[in-house]
Amino acid sequence: MRSRIVLACAEGLPNARVADDLGVSRETVRKWRARFAANRLESLADRPRSGPP
């Protein structure tokens, strides 16, 4: 889903359209667009989490 969001944004679609097309919230699109802009491909990987897997 993360990569789909980023690819749709790269096509120039607005956040609202990407959210509607992919069935996610606008906040989710904003979050992943911002993370990708800041850290490029590294941002698409899972972050370490606390606790057991």
PyMOL Python script that loads the backbone (N, CA, C, O; Angstrom):
from pymol import cmd

cmd.read_pdbstr("""\
ATOM      1  N   MET A   1       0.821  -1.180   0.000  1.00  0.00           N
ATOM      2  CA  MET A   1       0.000   0.000   0.000  1.00  0.00           C
ATOM      3  C   MET A   1       0.867   1.245   0.000  1.00  0.00           C
ATOM      4  O   MET A   1       0.559   2.224  -0.681  1.00  0.00           O
ATOM      5  N   ARG A   2       1.955   1.210   0.767  1.00  0.00           N
ATOM      6  CA  ARG A   2       2.844   2.375   0.836  1.00  0.00           C
ATOM      7  C   ARG A   2       3.371   2.743  -0.543  1.00  0.00           C
ATOM      8  O   ARG A   2       3.353   3.911  -0.932  1.00  0.00           O
ATOM      9  N   SER A   3       3.830   1.759  -1.265  1.00  0.00           N
ATOM     10  CA  SER A   3       4.378   2.048  -2.595  1.00  0.00           C
ATOM     11  C   SER A   3       3.286   2.488  -3.561  1.00  0.00           C
ATOM     12  O   SER A   3       3.540   3.319  -4.433  1.00  0.00           O
ATOM     13  N   ARG A   4       2.088   1.954  -3.429  1.00  0.00           N
ATOM     14  CA  ARG A   4       0.985   2.400  -4.288  1.00  0.00           C
ATOM     15  C   ARG A   4       0.671   3.871  -4.041  1.00  0.00           C
ATOM     16  O   ARG A   4       0.425   4.630  -4.978  1.00  0.00           O
ATOM     17  N   ILE A   5       0.684   4.257  -2.783  1.00  0.00           N
ATOM     18  CA  ILE A   5       0.435   5.654  -2.434  1.00  0.00           C
ATOM     19  C   ILE A   5       1.505   6.544  -3.066  1.00  0.00           C
ATOM     20  O   ILE A   5       1.193   7.543  -3.714  1.00  0.00           O
ATOM     21  N   VAL A   6       2.760   6.172  -2.870  1.00  0.00           N
ATOM     22  CA  VAL A   6       3.865   6.980  -3.393  1.00  0.00           C
ATOM     23  C   VAL A   6       3.816   7.053  -4.919  1.00  0.00           C
ATOM     24  O   VAL A   6       4.037   8.123  -5.486  1.00  0.00           O
ATOM     25  N   LEU A   7       3.535   5.956  -5.581  1.00  0.00           N
ATOM     26  CA  LEU A   7       3.461   5.959  -7.049  1.00  0.00           C
ATOM     27  C   LEU A   7       2.304   6.817  -7.559  1.00  0.00           C
ATOM     28  O   LEU A   7       2.448   7.528  -8.554  1.00  0.00           O
ATOM     29  N   ALA A   8       1.173   6.752  -6.889  1.00  0.00           N
ATOM     30  CA  ALA A   8       0.037   7.569  -7.302  1.00  0.00           C
ATOM     31  C   ALA A   8       0.353   9.052  -7.111  1.00  0.00           C
ATOM     32  O   ALA A   8      -0.012   9.880  -7.945  1.00  0.00           O
ATOM     33  N   CYS A   9       1.025   9.380  -6.022  1.00  0.00           N
ATOM     34  CA  CYS A   9       1.411  10.771  -5.795  1.00  0.00           C
ATOM     35  C   CYS A   9       2.424  11.234  -6.839  1.00  0.00           C
ATOM     36  O   CYS A   9       2.401  12.390  -7.262  1.00  0.00           O
ATOM     37  N   ALA A  10       3.308  10.334  -7.252  1.00  0.00           N
ATOM     38  CA  ALA A  10       4.304  10.686  -8.270  1.00  0.00           C
ATOM     39  C   ALA A  10       3.650  10.992  -9.611  1.00  0.00           C
ATOM     40  O   ALA A  10       4.226  11.704 -10.433  1.00  0.00           O
ATOM     41  N   GLU A  11       2.456  10.463  -9.837  1.00  0.00           N
ATOM     42  CA  GLU A  11       1.727  10.755 -11.069  1.00  0.00           C
ATOM     43  C   GLU A  11       1.069  12.131 -11.016  1.00  0.00           C
ATOM     44  O   GLU A  11       0.474  12.578 -11.996  1.00  0.00           O
ATOM     45  N   GLY A  12       1.180  12.800  -9.866  1.00  0.00           N
ATOM     46  CA  GLY A  12       0.637  14.141  -9.736  1.00  0.00           C
ATOM     47  C   GLY A  12      -0.783  14.215  -9.210  1.00  0.00           C
ATOM     48  O   GLY A  12      -1.401  15.279  -9.224  1.00  0.00           O
ATOM     49  N   LEU A  13      -1.301  13.088  -8.746  1.00  0.00           N
ATOM     50  CA  LEU A  13      -2.664  13.083  -8.212  1.00  0.00           C
ATOM     51  C   LEU A  13      -2.695  13.758  -6.840  1.00  0.00           C
ATOM     52  O   LEU A  13      -1.752  13.617  -6.062  1.00  0.00           O
ATOM     53  N   PRO A  14      -3.761  14.482  -6.541  1.00  0.00           N
ATOM     54  CA  PRO A  14      -3.878  15.097  -5.212  1.00  0.00           C
ATOM     55  C   PRO A  14      -4.129  14.040  -4.135  1.00  0.00           C
ATOM     56  O   PRO A  14      -4.610  12.943  -4.418  1.00  0.00           O
ATOM     57  N   ASN A  15      -3.794  14.393  -2.906  1.00  0.00           N
ATOM     58  CA  ASN A  15      -3.945  13.457  -1.785  1.00  0.00           C
ATOM     59  C   ASN A  15      -5.360  12.900  -1.677  1.00  0.00           C
ATOM     60  O   ASN A  15      -5.537  11.705  -1.442  1.00  0.00           O
ATOM     61  N   ALA A  16      -6.363  13.747  -1.846  1.00  0.00           N
ATOM     62  CA  ALA A  16      -7.750  13.305  -1.712  1.00  0.00           C
ATOM     63  C   ALA A  16      -8.088  12.244  -2.757  1.00  0.00           C
ATOM     64  O   ALA A  16      -8.766  11.263  -2.450  1.00  0.00           O
ATOM     65  N   ARG A  17      -7.630  12.431  -3.957  1.00  0.00           N
ATOM     66  CA  ARG A  17      -7.905  11.452  -5.028  1.00  0.00           C
ATOM     67  C   ARG A  17      -7.198  10.132  -4.757  1.00  0.00           C
ATOM     68  O   ARG A  17      -7.780   9.062  -4.931  1.00  0.00           O
ATOM     69  N   VAL A  18      -5.936  10.211  -4.331  1.00  0.00           N
ATOM     70  CA  VAL A  18      -5.179   8.994  -4.011  1.00  0.00           C
ATOM     71  C   VAL A  18      -5.882   8.240  -2.884  1.00  0.00           C
ATOM     72  O   VAL A  18      -6.036   7.020  -2.954  1.00  0.00           O
ATOM     73  N   ALA A  19      -6.303   8.953  -1.858  1.00  0.00           N
ATOM     74  CA  ALA A  19      -6.990   8.321  -0.726  1.00  0.00           C
ATOM     75  C   ALA A  19      -8.270   7.630  -1.179  1.00  0.00           C
ATOM     76  O   ALA A  19      -8.533   6.488  -0.801  1.00  0.00           O
ATOM     77  N   ASP A  20      -9.057   8.318  -1.982  1.00  0.00           N
ATOM     78  CA  ASP A  20     -10.310   7.730  -2.469  1.00  0.00           C
ATOM     79  C   ASP A  20     -10.055   6.517  -3.361  1.00  0.00           C
ATOM     80  O   ASP A  20     -10.725   5.493  -3.230  1.00  0.00           O
ATOM     81  N   ASP A  21      -9.092   6.634  -4.260  1.00  0.00           N
ATOM     82  CA  ASP A  21      -8.790   5.544  -5.191  1.00  0.00           C
ATOM     83  C   ASP A  21      -8.297   4.288  -4.474  1.00  0.00           C
ATOM     84  O   ASP A  21      -8.626   3.169  -4.867  1.00  0.00           O
ATOM     85  N   LEU A  22      -7.509   4.483  -3.424  1.00  0.00           N
ATOM     86  CA  LEU A  22      -6.895   3.348  -2.739  1.00  0.00           C
ATOM     87  C   LEU A  22      -7.649   2.905  -1.491  1.00  0.00           C
ATOM     88  O   LEU A  22      -7.299   1.897  -0.879  1.00  0.00           O
ATOM     89  N   GLY A  23      -8.674   3.649  -1.114  1.00  0.00           N
ATOM     90  CA  GLY A  23      -9.468   3.269   0.045  1.00  0.00           C
ATOM     91  C   GLY A  23      -8.773   3.467   1.376  1.00  0.00           C
ATOM     92  O   GLY A  23      -8.967   2.690   2.310  1.00  0.00           O
ATOM     93  N   VAL A  24      -7.962   4.511   1.459  1.00  0.00           N
ATOM     94  CA  VAL A  24      -7.288   4.841   2.713  1.00  0.00           C
ATOM     95  C   VAL A  24      -7.663   6.275   3.085  1.00  0.00           C
ATOM     96  O   VAL A  24      -8.297   6.983   2.303  1.00  0.00           O
ATOM     97  N   SER A  25      -7.268   6.692   4.276  1.00  0.00           N
ATOM     98  CA  SER A  25      -7.583   8.050   4.707  1.00  0.00           C
ATOM     99  C   SER A  25      -6.615   9.048   4.072  1.00  0.00           C
ATOM    100  O   SER A  25      -5.518   8.692   3.640  1.00  0.00           O
ATOM    101  N   ARG A  26      -7.045  10.288   4.029  1.00  0.00           N
ATOM    102  CA  ARG A  26      -6.178  11.353   3.508  1.00  0.00           C
ATOM    103  C   ARG A  26      -4.955  11.520   4.397  1.00  0.00           C
ATOM    104  O   ARG A  26      -3.865  11.822   3.912  1.00  0.00           O
ATOM    105  N   GLU A  27      -5.139  11.322   5.702  1.00  0.00           N
ATOM    106  CA  GLU A  27      -4.013  11.414   6.632  1.00  0.00           C
ATOM    107  C   GLU A  27      -2.959  10.359   6.315  1.00  0.00           C
ATOM    108  O   GLU A  27      -1.764  10.641   6.405  1.00  0.00           O
ATOM    109  N   THR A  28      -3.372   9.165   5.950  1.00  0.00           N
ATOM    110  CA  THR A  28      -2.422   8.105   5.572  1.00  0.00           C
ATOM    111  C   THR A  28      -1.626   8.525   4.350  1.00  0.00           C
ATOM    112  O   THR A  28      -0.413   8.323   4.301  1.00  0.00           O
ATOM    113  N   VAL A  29      -2.287   9.102   3.372  1.00  0.00           N
ATOM    114  CA  VAL A  29      -1.591   9.566   2.168  1.00  0.00           C
ATOM    115  C   VAL A  29      -0.610  10.672   2.526  1.00  0.00           C
ATOM    116  O   VAL A  29       0.531  10.660   2.064  1.00  0.00           O
ATOM    117  N   ARG A  30      -1.038  11.628   3.342  1.00  0.00           N
ATOM    118  CA  ARG A  30      -0.139  12.718   3.754  1.00  0.00           C
ATOM    119  C   ARG A  30       1.085  12.171   4.482  1.00  0.00           C
ATOM    120  O   ARG A  30       2.207  12.626   4.255  1.00  0.00           O
ATOM    121  N   LYS A  31       0.861  11.190   5.361  1.00  0.00           N
ATOM    122  CA  LYS A  31       1.961  10.624   6.140  1.00  0.00           C
ATOM    123  C   LYS A  31       2.994   9.965   5.230  1.00  0.00           C
ATOM    124  O   LYS A  31       4.190  10.225   5.360  1.00  0.00           O
ATOM    125  N   TRP A  32       2.542   9.120   4.317  1.00  0.00           N
ATOM    126  CA  TRP A  32       3.498   8.396   3.479  1.00  0.00           C
ATOM    127  C   TRP A  32       4.139   9.283   2.424  1.00  0.00           C
ATOM    128  O   TRP A  32       5.286   9.059   2.037  1.00  0.00           O
ATOM    129  N   ARG A  33       3.417  10.277   1.961  1.00  0.00           N
ATOM    130  CA  ARG A  33       4.017  11.232   1.020  1.00  0.00           C
ATOM    131  C   ARG A  33       5.147  11.993   1.712  1.00  0.00           C
ATOM    132  O   ARG A  33       6.225  12.163   1.142  1.00  0.00           O
ATOM    133  N   ALA A  34       4.901  12.443   2.922  1.00  0.00           N
ATOM    134  CA  ALA A  34       5.912  13.193   3.680  1.00  0.00           C
ATOM    135  C   ALA A  34       7.106  12.314   4.032  1.00  0.00           C
ATOM    136  O   ALA A  34       8.254  12.740   3.905  1.00  0.00           O
ATOM    137  N   ARG A  35       6.838  11.088   4.475  1.00  0.00           N
ATOM    138  CA  ARG A  35       7.947  10.186   4.815  1.00  0.00           C
ATOM    139  C   ARG A  35       8.804   9.880   3.597  1.00  0.00           C
ATOM    140  O   ARG A  35      10.031   9.846   3.690  1.00  0.00           O
ATOM    141  N   PHE A  36       8.164   9.658   2.459  1.00  0.00           N
ATOM    142  CA  PHE A  36       8.923   9.356   1.254  1.00  0.00           C
ATOM    143  C   PHE A  36       9.740  10.572   0.824  1.00  0.00           C
ATOM    144  O   PHE A  36      10.888  10.421   0.406  1.00  0.00           O
ATOM    145  N   ALA A  37       9.178  11.755   0.917  1.00  0.00           N
ATOM    146  CA  ALA A  37       9.904  12.972   0.543  1.00  0.00           C
ATOM    147  C   ALA A  37      11.134  13.165   1.438  1.00  0.00           C
ATOM    148  O   ALA A  37      12.168  13.649   0.979  1.00  0.00           O
ATOM    149  N   ALA A  38      11.020  12.791   2.700  1.00  0.00           N
ATOM    150  CA  ALA A  38      12.121  12.984   3.641  1.00  0.00           C
ATOM    151  C   ALA A  38      13.202  11.912   3.524  1.00  0.00           C
ATOM    152  O   ALA A  38      14.391  12.218   3.618  1.00  0.00           O
ATOM    153  N   ASN A  39      12.796  10.656   3.321  1.00  0.00           N
ATOM    154  CA  ASN A  39      13.764   9.547   3.393  1.00  0.00           C
ATOM    155  C   ASN A  39      13.809   8.652   2.174  1.00  0.00           C
ATOM    156  O   ASN A  39      14.497   7.631   2.187  1.00  0.00           O
ATOM    157  N   ARG A  40      13.103   9.004   1.134  1.00  0.00           N
ATOM    158  CA  ARG A  40      13.065   8.237  -0.110  1.00  0.00           C
ATOM    159  C   ARG A  40      12.722   6.770   0.146  1.00  0.00           C
ATOM    160  O   ARG A  40      11.844   6.490   0.962  1.00  0.00           O
ATOM    161  N   LEU A  41      13.376   5.837  -0.514  1.00  0.00           N
ATOM    162  CA  LEU A  41      12.989   4.420  -0.439  1.00  0.00           C
ATOM    163  C   LEU A  41      13.103   3.819   0.954  1.00  0.00           C
ATOM    164  O   LEU A  41      12.342   2.917   1.303  1.00  0.00           O
ATOM    165  N   GLU A  42      14.042   4.309   1.751  1.00  0.00           N
ATOM    166  CA  GLU A  42      14.197   3.777   3.107  1.00  0.00           C
ATOM    167  C   GLU A  42      12.927   3.949   3.931  1.00  0.00           C
ATOM    168  O   GLU A  42      12.668   3.167   4.846  1.00  0.00           O
ATOM    169  N   SER A  43      12.138   4.966   3.611  1.00  0.00           N
ATOM    170  CA  SER A  43      10.936   5.235   4.395  1.00  0.00           C
ATOM    171  C   SER A  43       9.840   4.203   4.173  1.00  0.00           C
ATOM    172  O   SER A  43       8.918   4.107   4.982  1.00  0.00           O
ATOM    173  N   LEU A  44       9.920   3.436   3.103  1.00  0.00           N
ATOM    174  CA  LEU A  44       8.875   2.456   2.806  1.00  0.00           C
ATOM    175  C   LEU A  44       9.025   1.160   3.596  1.00  0.00           C
ATOM    176  O   LEU A  44       8.088   0.367   3.677  1.00  0.00           O
ATOM    177  N   ALA A  45      10.205   0.948   4.178  1.00  0.00           N
ATOM    178  CA  ALA A  45      10.442  -0.265   4.961  1.00  0.00           C
ATOM    179  C   ALA A  45       9.773  -0.146   6.330  1.00  0.00           C
ATOM    180  O   ALA A  45       9.524   0.957   6.815  1.00  0.00           O
ATOM    181  N   ASP A  46       9.485  -1.295   6.945  1.00  0.00           N
ATOM    182  CA  ASP A  46       8.913  -1.304   8.284  1.00  0.00           C
ATOM    183  C   ASP A  46       9.923  -0.766   9.279  1.00  0.00           C
ATOM    184  O   ASP A  46      11.118  -1.047   9.184  1.00  0.00           O
ATOM    185  N   ARG A  47       9.435   0.005  10.230  1.00  0.00           N
ATOM    186  CA  ARG A  47      10.302   0.503  11.302  1.00  0.00           C
ATOM    187  C   ARG A  47      10.347  -0.534  12.405  1.00  0.00           C
ATOM    188  O   ARG A  47       9.389  -1.285  12.589  1.00  0.00           O
ATOM    189  N   PRO A  48      11.453  -0.585  13.145  1.00  0.00           N
ATOM    190  CA  PRO A  48      11.510  -1.518  14.279  1.00  0.00           C
ATOM    191  C   PRO A  48      10.433  -1.182  15.302  1.00  0.00           C
ATOM    192  O   PRO A  48      10.134  -0.014  15.548  1.00  0.00           O
ATOM    193  N   ARG A  49       9.860  -2.216  15.888  1.00  0.00           N
ATOM    194  CA  ARG A  49       8.810  -2.033  16.896  1.00  0.00           C
ATOM    195  C   ARG A  49       9.286  -2.618  18.214  1.00  0.00           C
ATOM    196  O   ARG A  49      10.103  -3.538  18.243  1.00  0.00           O
ATOM    197  N   SER A  50       8.771  -2.079  19.285  1.00  0.00           N
ATOM    198  CA  SER A  50       9.107  -2.636  20.593  1.00  0.00           C
ATOM    199  C   SER A  50       8.246  -3.874  20.848  1.00  0.00           C
ATOM    200  O   SER A  50       7.186  -4.048  20.246  1.00  0.00           O
ATOM    201  N   GLY A  51       8.716  -4.708  21.734  1.00  0.00           N
ATOM    202  CA  GLY A  51       7.959  -5.896  22.104  1.00  0.00           C
ATOM    203  C   GLY A  51       8.226  -7.066  21.180  1.00  0.00           C
ATOM    204  O   GLY A  51       8.979  -6.948  20.214  1.00  0.00           O
ATOM    205  N   PRO A  52       7.604  -8.198  21.482  1.00  0.00           N
ATOM    206  CA  PRO A  52       7.818  -9.403  20.674  1.00  0.00           C
ATOM    207  C   PRO A  52       7.162  -9.274  19.302  1.00  0.00           C
ATOM    208  O   PRO A  52       6.196  -8.529  19.138  1.00  0.00           O
ATOM    209  N   PRO A  53       7.686  -9.997  18.323  1.00  0.00           N
ATOM    210  CA  PRO A  53       7.096  -9.932  16.965  1.00  0.00           C
ATOM    211  C   PRO A  53       5.705 -10.528  16.900  1.00  0.00           C
ATOM    212  O   PRO A  53       5.090 -10.544  15.834  1.00  0.00           O
TER     213      PRO A  53
END
""", "prot")
cmd.dss("prot")
cmd.show_as("cartoon", "prot")
cmd.util.cbc("prot")
cmd.orient("prot")
